[in-house]
Amino acid sequence: MGCLIVFKSITYAQRASRILAAKGIASTMIKPPVSLGKSCSYALKLRQEELAGAAALLRRSNIPLNGTFVLEEGYYREVQV
């Protein structure tokens, strides 16, 4: 299963990607499904096992998250981490 961390802009997604990479957490930047964000939203796709740690690291780094989502049965479900 995969998961997404959604950001309100490409700038926040790029910053988050660099922070995660510096800590050895691989991610891929994508446009999230329309149902998960506004048209200017971007997301980082990463392994579900790394979601909680990644979200905590980004919050400590003052990167605002617009949501965290887990892919289940073909649909993304919002989760609190």
DSSP file (Angstrom, degrees, kcal/mol; ACC not computed):
  #  RESIDUE AA STRUCTURE BP1 BP2  ACC     N-H-->O    O-->H-N    N-H-->O    O-->H-N    TCO  KAPPA ALPHA  PHI   PSI    X-CA   Y-CA   Z-CA
    1    1 A M              0   0    0      0, 0.0    47,-1.0     0, 0.0     2,-0.2   0.000 360.0 360.0 360.0 149.1    0.0    0.0    0.0
    2    2 A G  E     -A   47   0A   0     45,-0.2    69,-2.5    69,-0.1     2,-0.3  -0.642 360.0-157.2-112.3 173.9    1.1    3.6   -0.6
    3    3 A C  E     -AB  46  70A   0     43,-1.6    43,-2.0    67,-0.2     2,-0.4  -0.969   4.6-141.9-148.0 163.7    0.2    6.8    1.1
    4    4 A L  E     -AB  45  69A   0     65,-2.4    65,-2.8    -2,-0.3     2,-0.5  -0.964   5.7-158.4-128.9 143.5    0.2   10.5    0.3
    5    5 A I  E     -AB  44  68A   0     39,-2.0    39,-2.4    -2,-0.4     2,-0.4  -0.995  26.2-150.4-114.6 121.6    1.0   13.7    2.2
    6    6 A V  E     -AB  43  67A   0     61,-2.8    60,-3.6    -2,-0.5    61,-0.7  -0.752  12.9-171.0-100.4 139.6   -0.8   16.6    0.5
    7    7 A F  E     -A   42   0A   0     35,-3.4    35,-1.7    -2,-0.4    58,-0.1  -0.876  31.0-123.5-124.5 156.4    0.5   20.2    0.5
    8    8 A K  S    S+     0   0    0     56,-0.3     2,-0.3    -2,-0.3    32,-0.1   0.622  90.7  20.2 -78.4 -11.1   -1.2   23.4   -0.6
    9    9 A S  S  > S-     0   0    0     33,-0.1     4,-1.7     1,-0.1    33,-0.2  -0.981  74.2-113.9-152.0 163.1    1.6   24.2   -3.1
   10   10 A I  H  > S+     0   0    0     -2,-0.3     4,-2.7    30,-0.2     5,-0.2   0.835 113.7  61.9 -65.2 -32.4    4.4   22.8   -5.1
   11   11 A T  H  > S+     0   0    0      1,-0.2     4,-2.3     2,-0.2    -1,-0.2   0.932 105.4  44.3 -61.8 -46.5    6.8   24.9   -3.0
   12   12 A Y  H  > S+     0   0    0      1,-0.2     4,-2.7     2,-0.2    -1,-0.2   0.894 113.2  52.0 -65.3 -38.3    5.9   23.2    0.3
   13   13 A A  H  X S+     0   0    0     -4,-1.7     4,-2.4     2,-0.2    -2,-0.2   0.907 110.3  48.3 -64.1 -41.1    6.0   19.8   -1.5
   14   14 A Q  H  X S+     0   0    0     -4,-2.7     4,-2.0     2,-0.2    -2,-0.2   0.922 112.8  47.5 -65.1 -44.2    9.5   20.5   -2.8
   15   15 A R  H  X S+     0   0    0     -4,-2.3     4,-2.3     1,-0.2    -2,-0.2   0.930 112.9  49.3 -61.0 -45.3   10.7   21.7    0.6
   16   16 A A  H  X S+     0   0    0     -4,-2.7     4,-2.7     1,-0.2     5,-0.2   0.907 108.1  53.8 -62.0 -42.1    9.2   18.6    2.3
   17   17 A S  H  X S+     0   0    0     -4,-2.4     4,-2.5     1,-0.2    -1,-0.2   0.907 109.5  47.8 -59.6 -42.9   10.8   16.3   -0.3
   18   18 A R  H  X S+     0   0    0     -4,-2.0     4,-2.0     2,-0.2    -1,-0.2   0.908 111.9  49.6 -65.3 -41.8   14.3   17.8    0.4
   19   19 A I  H  X S+     0   0    0     -4,-2.3     4,-0.8     2,-0.2    -2,-0.2   0.931 113.7  45.6 -62.9 -45.9   13.8   17.4    4.2
   20   20 A L  H ><>S+     0   0    0     -4,-2.7     5,-2.7     1,-0.2     3,-0.9   0.915 110.8  52.8 -64.6 -43.0   12.7   13.8    3.9
   21   21 A A  H ><5S+     0   0    0     -4,-2.5     3,-1.7     1,-0.3    -1,-0.2   0.881 103.2  58.1 -60.8 -38.0   15.5   12.9    1.5
   22   22 A A  H 3<5S+     0   0    0     -4,-2.0    -1,-0.3     1,-0.3    -2,-0.2   0.764 109.1  46.1 -63.3 -24.2   18.0   14.3    4.0
   23   23 A K  T <<5S-     0   0    0     -3,-0.9    -1,-0.3    -4,-0.8    -2,-0.2   0.274 124.2-103.3-101.1   9.1   16.7   11.8    6.5
   24   24 A G  T < 5S+     0   0    0     -3,-1.7     2,-0.7     1,-0.2    -3,-0.2   0.689  76.1 137.3  81.6  18.3   16.7    8.9    4.1
   25   25 A I      < -     0   0    0     -5,-2.7    -1,-0.2    -6,-0.1     2,-0.2  -0.884  45.2-144.1-102.1 113.9   13.0    8.8    3.4
   26   26 A A        +     0   0    0     -2,-0.7    21,-0.4    -3,-0.1     2,-0.3  -0.519  27.3 165.7 -77.8 140.8   12.3    8.3   -0.3
   27   27 A S        -     0   0    0     -2,-0.2     2,-0.4    19,-0.1    19,-0.2  -0.976  27.4-142.3-149.6 160.9    9.3   10.1   -1.8
   28   28 A T  E     -C   45   0A   0     17,-1.8    17,-3.0    -2,-0.3     2,-0.4  -0.997  20.6-131.3-127.7 129.9    7.9   11.0   -5.2
   29   29 A M  E     +C   44   0A   0     -2,-0.4     2,-0.3    15,-0.2    15,-0.2  -0.665  38.5 159.7 -83.3 132.3    6.1   14.2   -6.0
   30   30 A I  E     -C   43   0A   0     13,-2.7    13,-2.8    -2,-0.4    -2,-0.0  -0.923  47.7-102.0-141.0 165.0    2.8   13.9   -7.7
   31   31 A K        -     0   0    0     -2,-0.3    11,-0.2    11,-0.2     3,-0.1  -0.837  48.4-129.5 -83.8 125.9   -0.4   15.8   -8.4
   32   32 A P        -     0   0    0      0, 0.0     5,-0.1     0, 0.0     9,-0.1  -0.319  33.1 -81.2 -73.7 160.5   -3.0   14.3   -6.0
   33   33 A P    >>  -     0   0    0      0, 0.0     3,-2.5     0, 0.0     4,-0.6  -0.314  44.8-113.3 -55.2 145.2   -6.4   13.1   -7.1
   34   34 A V  G >4 S+     0   0    0      1,-0.3     3,-0.9     2,-0.2     7,-0.1   0.810 114.8  65.2 -53.7 -33.1   -8.8   16.0   -7.4
   35   35 A S  G 34 S+     0   0    0      1,-0.2    -1,-0.3     3,-0.0     3,-0.1   0.658 101.0  51.4 -66.7 -14.4  -10.8   14.7   -4.6
   36   36 A L  G <4 S-     0   0    0     -3,-2.5     2,-0.3     1,-0.2    -1,-0.2   0.582 118.6  -6.5-101.1 -11.0   -7.9   15.2   -2.1
   37   37 A G  S << S-     0   0    0     -3,-0.9    -1,-0.2    -4,-0.6   -29,-0.1  -0.989  76.4 -73.8-169.2 174.8   -7.0   18.8   -2.8
   38   38 A K    >   -     0   0    0     -2,-0.3     3,-1.9     1,-0.1    -2,-0.1  -0.235  58.4 -93.3 -75.6 171.0   -7.4   22.0   -4.7
   39   39 A S  T 3  S+     0   0    0      1,-0.3    -1,-0.1    -8,-0.0    -5,-0.0   0.762 125.2  50.6 -62.1 -26.8   -6.0   22.4   -8.2
   40   40 A C  T 3  S+     0   0    0    -32,-0.1    -1,-0.3     2,-0.0   -30,-0.2   0.422  87.3 116.6 -92.0   3.0   -2.7   23.9   -7.0
   41   41 A S    <   -     0   0    0     -3,-1.9     2,-0.3   -32,-0.1   -33,-0.2  -0.335  43.2-169.3 -69.6 150.3   -2.1   21.0   -4.5
   42   42 A Y  E     -A    7   0A   0    -35,-1.7   -35,-3.4   -33,-0.2     2,-0.3  -0.936   4.0-158.4-132.9 159.6    0.9   18.7   -4.7
   43   43 A A  E     -AC   6  30A   0    -13,-2.8   -13,-2.7    -2,-0.3     2,-0.5  -0.944  15.1-134.7-137.3 157.0    1.6   15.5   -2.8
   44   44 A L  E     -AC   5  29A   0    -39,-2.4   -39,-2.0    -2,-0.3     2,-0.5  -0.967  20.3-150.6-109.6 128.9    4.4   13.3   -1.8
   45   45 A K  E     +AC   4  28A   0    -17,-3.0   -17,-1.8    -2,-0.5     2,-0.3  -0.854  30.4 152.2 -98.7 131.3    3.9    9.6   -2.3
   46   46 A L  E     -A    3   0A   0    -43,-2.0   -43,-1.6    -2,-0.5     2,-0.1  -0.906  48.9 -68.7-148.8 175.9    5.8    7.4    0.1
   47   47 A R  E >   -A    2   0A   0    -21,-0.4     3,-1.6    -2,-0.3     4,-0.4  -0.456  40.3-128.0 -72.3 142.1    5.7    4.0    1.8
   48   48 A Q  G >  S+     0   0    0    -47,-1.0     3,-1.4     1,-0.3     4,-0.5   0.846 106.7  63.4 -59.7 -35.5    3.0    3.6    4.4
   49   49 A E  G 3  S+     0   0    0      1,-0.3     4,-0.3     2,-0.1    -1,-0.3   0.745 106.3  45.9 -61.8 -22.0    5.5    2.4    7.1
   50   50 A E  G <> S+     0   0    0     -3,-1.6     4,-2.5     1,-0.1    -1,-0.3   0.453  86.4  94.0 -99.8  -1.9    7.2    5.8    6.8
   51   51 A L  H <> S+     0   0    0     -3,-1.4     4,-2.8    -4,-0.4     5,-0.2   0.933  84.8  45.3 -60.3 -52.6    4.1    8.0    7.0
   52   52 A A  H  > S+     0   0    0     -4,-0.5     4,-2.2     1,-0.2    -1,-0.2   0.926 117.1  44.6 -60.7 -46.8    4.0    8.7   10.7
   53   53 A G  H  > S+     0   0    0     -4,-0.3     4,-2.3     2,-0.2    -1,-0.2   0.896 114.4  49.4 -64.9 -40.5    7.7    9.5   11.0
   54   54 A A  H  X S+     0   0    0     -4,-2.5     4,-2.5     2,-0.2    -2,-0.2   0.925 111.3  48.8 -65.0 -45.3    7.6   11.6    7.9
   55   55 A A  H  X S+     0   0    0     -4,-2.8     4,-2.3    -5,-0.2    -2,-0.2   0.912 112.2  48.8 -62.1 -42.6    4.6   13.6    9.0
   56   56 A A  H  X S+     0   0    0     -4,-2.2     4,-2.3    -5,-0.2    -1,-0.2   0.919 111.3  50.0 -63.1 -43.8    6.2   14.2   12.4
   57   57 A L  H  X S+     0   0    0     -4,-2.3     4,-1.3     1,-0.2    -2,-0.2   0.913 111.6  48.3 -60.8 -44.2    9.5   15.3   10.9
   58   58 A L  H  <>S+     0   0    0     -4,-2.5     5,-2.6     2,-0.2    -1,-0.2   0.881 110.1  51.3 -67.3 -37.8    7.7   17.8    8.5
   59   59 A R  H ><5S+     0   0    0     -4,-2.3     3,-1.7     1,-0.2    -1,-0.2   0.916 108.6  51.1 -64.2 -42.0    5.7   19.3   11.4
   60   60 A R  H 3<5S+     0   0    0     -4,-2.3    -1,-0.2     1,-0.3    -2,-0.2   0.799 108.5  53.6 -62.9 -27.0    8.8   19.8   13.4
   61   61 A S  T 3<5S-     0   0    0     -4,-1.3    -1,-0.3    -5,-0.2    -2,-0.2   0.294 118.6-114.2 -90.3   9.0   10.2   21.5   10.3
   62   62 A N  T < 5 +     0   0    0     -3,-1.7    -3,-0.2     1,-0.2    -2,-0.1   0.827  65.4 147.6  61.2  35.9    7.2   23.9   10.2
   63   63 A I      < -     0   0    0     -5,-2.6     2,-0.3    -6,-0.1    -1,-0.2  -0.909  46.2-132.0 -98.4 115.8    5.9   22.5    6.9
   64   64 A P        -     0   0    0      0, 0.0     2,-0.4     0, 0.0   -56,-0.3  -0.507  17.3-150.8 -72.9 131.6    2.1   22.7    6.9
   65   65 A L        -     0   0    0     -2,-0.3   -58,-0.2   -58,-0.1     3,-0.1  -0.825  12.5-162.0-100.6 138.3    0.4   19.5    5.8
   66   66 A N  S    S-     0   0    0    -60,-3.6     2,-0.2    -2,-0.4   -59,-0.2   0.452  70.9 -38.1 -95.7  -1.9   -3.0   19.6    4.1
   67   67 A G  E     -B    6   0A   0    -61,-0.7   -61,-2.8     2,-0.0     2,-0.4  -0.703  46.1-126.0 155.6 155.0   -3.7   15.9    4.8
   68   68 A T  E     -B    5   0A   0     11,-0.5    11,-2.7   -63,-0.2     2,-0.3  -0.992  31.0-174.3-125.1 133.9   -2.3   12.4    5.1
   69   69 A F  E     -BD   4  78A   0    -65,-2.8   -65,-2.4    -2,-0.4     2,-0.4  -0.958  16.2-153.4-135.8 145.3   -4.0    9.6    3.1
   70   70 A V  E     -BD   3  77A   0      7,-2.6     7,-2.8    -2,-0.3     2,-0.6  -0.954  24.0-124.7-117.7 136.9   -3.6    5.8    2.8
   71   71 A L  E     + D   0  76A   0    -69,-2.5     2,-0.4    -2,-0.4     5,-0.2  -0.719  36.9 169.4 -83.2 119.8   -4.5    3.9   -0.3
   72   72 A E  E >   - D   0  75A   0      3,-3.3     3,-1.9    -2,-0.6    -2,-0.0  -0.983  65.8 -18.4-135.2 122.5   -7.0    1.1    0.5
   73   73 A E  T 3  S-     0   0    0     -2,-0.4     3,-0.1     1,-0.3    -1,-0.1   0.847 128.4 -49.2  52.5  40.3   -8.9   -0.9   -2.0
   74   74 A G  T 3  S+     0   0    0      1,-0.2     2,-0.3     0, 0.0    -1,-0.3   0.443 122.3  92.8  85.0   0.3   -8.3    1.7   -4.8
   75   75 A Y  E <  S-D   72   0A   0     -3,-1.9    -3,-3.3    -5,-0.0     2,-0.5  -0.943  72.9-121.9-127.8 147.9   -9.4    4.7   -2.7
   76   76 A Y  E     -D   71   0A   0     -2,-0.3     2,-0.4    -5,-0.2    -5,-0.2  -0.769  25.6-166.1 -90.0 131.1   -7.5    7.2   -0.6
   77   77 A R  E     -D   70   0A   0     -7,-2.8    -7,-2.6    -2,-0.5     2,-0.2  -0.960  22.6-120.4-116.8 130.2   -8.7    7.4    3.0
   78   78 A E  E     -D   69   0A   0     -2,-0.4     2,-0.3    -9,-0.2    -9,-0.3  -0.478  33.2-172.9 -71.1 137.6   -7.6   10.2    5.3
   79   79 A V        -     0   0    0    -11,-2.7     2,-0.6    -2,-0.2   -11,-0.5  -0.947  22.5-126.7-129.5 151.0   -5.8    9.2    8.4
   80   80 A Q              0   0    0     -2,-0.3   -28,-0.1     1,-0.1   -11,-0.0  -0.870 360.0 360.0 -98.0 124.1   -4.5   11.2   11.4
   81   81 A V              0   0    0     -2,-0.6    -1,-0.1   -30,-0.1   -25,-0.1   0.327 360.0 360.0-129.0 360.0   -0.9   10.7   12.2
